[in-house]
Amino acid sequence: MKEVSISTEFIKLDQFLKYIGVAQTGGHSKELIKNGNIKVNDEVALERGKKIRAGDKVEISGEGIYIVK
């Protein structure tokens, strides 16, 4: 499991995917989310603007990423 630091209270899911390099553009983030490839805390996330906070677990095609502040 990878750990990623964020310096703000939260980051939106689409921005997070760009931040960690999984998506190159906002459109690519939107497609990944729309297709159900992203889970947040073990639930499929379909909202681009879902707020990711310290302690959340984001899973991308089965790879877990843990968020720390």
C-alpha positions as a Markdown table, in Angstrom:
| # | Residue | x | y | z |
|---|---|---|---|---|
| 1 | Met | 0.0 | 0.0 | 0.0 |
| 2 | Lys | 1.3 | 3.4 | -0.9 |
| 3 | Glu | 1.1 | 6.5 | 1.3 |
| 4 | Val | 0.5 | 9.9 | -0.2 |
| 5 | Ser | 0.6 | 13.1 | 1.9 |
| 6 | Ile | -1.9 | 16.0 | 1.4 |
| 7 | Ser | -1.3 | 19.4 | 2.9 |
| 8 | Thr | -4.9 | 20.5 | 2.8 |
| 9 | Glu | -8.0 | 19.4 | 4.8 |
| 10 | Phe | -9.2 | 17.5 | 1.7 |
| 11 | Ile | -8.6 | 17.0 | -2.0 |
| 12 | Lys | -11.3 | 16.2 | -4.6 |
| 13 | Leu | -11.1 | 12.8 | -6.1 |
| 14 | Asp | -10.5 | 13.9 | -9.7 |
| 15 | Gln | -7.7 | 16.2 | -8.5 |
| 16 | Phe | -6.2 | 13.4 | -6.4 |
| 17 | Leu | -6.0 | 11.1 | -9.4 |
| 18 | Lys | -4.0 | 13.8 | -11.3 |
| 19 | Tyr | -1.9 | 14.6 | -8.2 |
| 20 | Ile | -0.7 | 11.0 | -7.9 |
| 21 | Gly | -0.1 | 10.6 | -11.7 |
| 22 | Val | -2.8 | 8.0 | -12.4 |
| 23 | Ala | -4.7 | 10.5 | -14.7 |
| 24 | Gln | -3.0 | 13.0 | -17.0 |
| 25 | Thr | -6.1 | 15.2 | -17.5 |
| 26 | Gly | -9.4 | 16.0 | -15.8 |
| 27 | Gly | -11.1 | 14.2 | -18.6 |
| 28 | His | -9.1 | 11.1 | -18.0 |
| 29 | Ser | -10.0 | 11.3 | -14.2 |
| 30 | Lys | -13.6 | 11.7 | -15.1 |
| 31 | Glu | -13.5 | 8.5 | -17.3 |
| 32 | Leu | -11.8 | 6.4 | -14.6 |
| 33 | Ile | -14.4 | 7.5 | -12.0 |
| 34 | Lys | -17.4 | 7.1 | -14.4 |
| 35 | Asn | -16.3 | 3.6 | -15.3 |
| 36 | Gly | -16.3 | 2.5 | -11.7 |
| 37 | Asn | -12.6 | 1.9 | -11.5 |
| 38 | Ile | -12.1 | 3.8 | -8.3 |
| 39 | Lys | -13.1 | 2.8 | -4.8 |
| 40 | Val | -12.9 | 5.1 | -1.7 |
| 41 | Asn | -13.0 | 3.3 | 1.6 |
| 42 | Asp | -14.1 | 0.0 | -0.1 |
| 43 | Glu | -17.1 | 1.6 | -2.0 |
| 44 | Val | -17.2 | 2.5 | -5.7 |
| 45 | Ala | -16.9 | 6.2 | -6.1 |
| 46 | Leu | -18.8 | 7.8 | -8.9 |
| 47 | Glu | -18.5 | 11.5 | -7.9 |
| 48 | Arg | -15.6 | 13.5 | -9.3 |
| 49 | Gly | -15.9 | 16.0 | -6.5 |
| 50 | Lys | -15.9 | 13.4 | -3.7 |
| 51 | Lys | -13.7 | 14.8 | -0.9 |
| 52 | Ile | -10.7 | 12.7 | 0.0 |
| 53 | Arg | -9.4 | 13.3 | 3.5 |
| 54 | Ala | -6.5 | 12.1 | 5.6 |
| 55 | Gly | -7.1 | 8.4 | 6.6 |
| 56 | Asp | -9.2 | 7.6 | 3.5 |
| 57 | Lys | -8.2 | 4.6 | 1.4 |
| 58 | Val | -8.4 | 5.0 | -2.3 |
| 59 | Glu | -8.3 | 1.9 | -4.5 |
| 60 | Ile | -7.5 | 2.1 | -8.2 |
| 61 | Ser | -8.0 | -1.1 | -10.1 |
| 62 | Gly | -7.2 | -3.1 | -7.0 |
| 63 | Glu | -4.1 | -1.1 | -5.8 |
| 64 | Gly | -4.7 | 0.6 | -2.5 |
| 65 | Ile | -3.4 | 4.1 | -1.7 |
| 66 | Tyr | -3.6 | 5.3 | 1.8 |
| 67 | Ile | -3.9 | 9.1 | 2.4 |
| 68 | Val | -2.0 | 10.7 | 5.2 |
| 69 | Lys | -1.9 | 14.3 | 6.2 |
